[in-house]
Amino acid sequence: MDDTTDTDRTRSEELQLTRIVLRPTGNPLPLGFMALALGTVGFSTLQLGIVGEGEASTMALAVLVLTVPLQLLSAIIGFGARDPIAGTGMAMVSGVWAMLAVTTLTSPPGSTSPALGVLLLTAGVAMLVPASAGRGKPLAAAIMIGSAVRFALTGVAQVTAVSAWDVAAGALGLALAALALYAAFGFVLEEGGSRTQLPVMRRGDGRKPLRDDMEEQVEGIAREAGVRQQL
């Protein structure tokens, strides 16, 4: 009787054993930031008058076939890596660029849309949500905040039809592109050398991937989304 009970208990414990398999992935932020730089430079040149309005459809199509899918891929990898900026942030940015590109393709050159402006302002506020989770990587969070402000300025330009807001958004877009390329370069160097070679402002939990052993990094992973029983 006791032997049967012990055997049943052992089988029950074996059935309750849960194994978590980790799948290594590359850092998706460099890809997302490079795609962001392409998109924001393209639209900034239109807003600043560097490129004529006749080229708007070409810029929009380029963003739709290049920036949007690359940032979407970055978001998919980011969700798998449980990174809120690479996952939620890049997915949101990808969607906003798609909205801007499609609207540009389907609207007369130089026209404005208050409806688009309202959506851009809302998206700017929404993007602050994933940015707030980037305390360990303040440079990445700053790029998200910069993107939020850039979209908001474009939204104000669409609502008011005042060109000065477009100029401000375009100028910020160029500065944002430079910051995004710097961050992409810094994170790529980390991936190649497994250590910080260019300052990317990691701090706190953001330093753990480069500082701690695997056992310390996966501590508490059973309570994270995608692993625990409910999200």
C-alpha positions, 0 to 999 in steps of 0.5 A: 500500500505504501509502495503504491502511494509513493509511486503515485506521488513520484509520478504526480511530481514528474507530471508537475515538472515544467521545463522552460526552453530559452530560444536565443535571439539577436537584439532587434533594436538595431534593425528597428532603429535603422528602419526608423531612421530611413522612415523619418529622414524620408518624411523629414525631407518632404516636410522641410522642402528638401524634396519636392511634393511630387516625390511624396508618393515615392517616399511613402511607398519606400517607407511602406515596403521597407520601414514598416516590415523591418520594424514589424519584424523587430517587434515580433522578435522583441515580443519573443525576447520580452522587451517592451520597447522592441516589442510594443514600441516597434509594433506601434511605430510600424503601424504609425508609419504604415498609416502615414504612408498609406495616407500620403499615397491616397491624398493629394500632394500638400493636403492636410487631414485633421482626422490624420492629425488626431490619430497622430496625436493619439499615437504620440501619447500611446507611444509613451507607454512602452517608453516608460518601461525602458528605464534600463535602456534610457537611450532606447526610451529616448528614441521612443519619446522622440518618435512620439513627439515627432508624430505629435508635431506632425499631427498638430501640422495636420490639424492646424494646416500651419507649415511651421509645425511641419518644419519643426517635425521635420527638423526633429525627425532628422535629429531623431534619425541621427540618434537612432543610427547612433543607438543602432551602431552601439547595440550592434557593437554590443552584439558583436563583442558581448560588451559595451563598446559605444556608450548606449546608456545602459543602467540597472536591469539594462546592464544585466544581459552584459554583466550577469551569468545566465542563471541570474538573468533568468531568475524569476522568468517563470512569472513572466508573460508567455511563461506563466499560466495567464498573461 
